[in-house]
């Protein structure tokens, strides 16, 4: 059994490094040495860089220096605690980014994103994330996963088939279920017209989910030409928000009407103004307000994009505490339904796994999954922050087959 570990550590705004870490134990030092006999230790097969990680690395949260990053984890079980009954060493598992106990009211009602028992500060926890319970991140060679029988999704037993699709399967830990959640809660179904705000990996995953759900037209809006091209590569319509700020007018040019059935925010609190004059500055309510404007009356808005209660880099005192200038009266007048919050990954990951294994969807292709070794992760963070149209997949042990 290994006794060493390396991982990605947040040093300070704009900087991450690869450092030696303690080999994980079935306990949680950040919560007073809490024992985790219900947990497992994983040898990480694949772990991804997420836009949510970038918010911390940019210094836009209160994340402390020294935090081991990473909440998108797929791994092989190498050790199981005394109380683990069904997950066994040798199993390859996908790990939802939400940490959930499986015992509290919220977990039993399938609200696993707001488990009541895994974070002393508030409901909800995640690996390697600020204010989310002190759980160590998974951008490392090895990581501990608690409540393994509940949290871990065992991938099919055909190891060769699983490894052949690992670039797709690694998206089950976060962005594919998150994008699907945004689409599903926005009511996307057969024949829907949909607007997806943001062509980053979550936006592209959401657009993929919309097509999987049967949408007739999926329109993706962004300011990054390369990311918009990636959206077009698998059948989406696109609008360039840096060239023209009027979203409704551009939608009308595509659909013949200035509205859609459903809209999904895959941008979050670092949204920028639309159009050549406003795009240089942050306007954190821009996406939400534009979505209310272009979504039909009685339509739904999915909001998987991240919003926070503490943003040291907010554009004003309101933004620093998560207070936004929303046109809520417009949403009320149009009888909109809003769904916010973390995706409860376990509602969707098994179904999406089956869609991947049976070739119903090519999520890795659509998000342009790009595999890098652990030592190149700091460069991956930098490239992603510069707008690369890629989803960086870290391969700590060199286990992923060549593309």
PyMOL commands that set and color helices and strands:
alter all, ss='L'
color gray80, all
select helices_A, chain A and resi 29-31+51-57+105-108+112-114+148-151+159-164+166-173+175-185+201-212+225-232+247-255+275-278+286-294+319-321+328-333+345-347+349-357+363-366+374-385
alter helices_A, ss='H'
color red, helices_A
select strands_A, chain A and resi 5-12+15-21+27-28+34-35+40-48+67-68+73-80+92-95+142-145+152-154+193-197+217-222+237-240+260-265+295-303+337-340+369-372+391-394
alter strands_A, ss='S'
color yellow, strands_A
deselect
rebuild
show_as cartoon
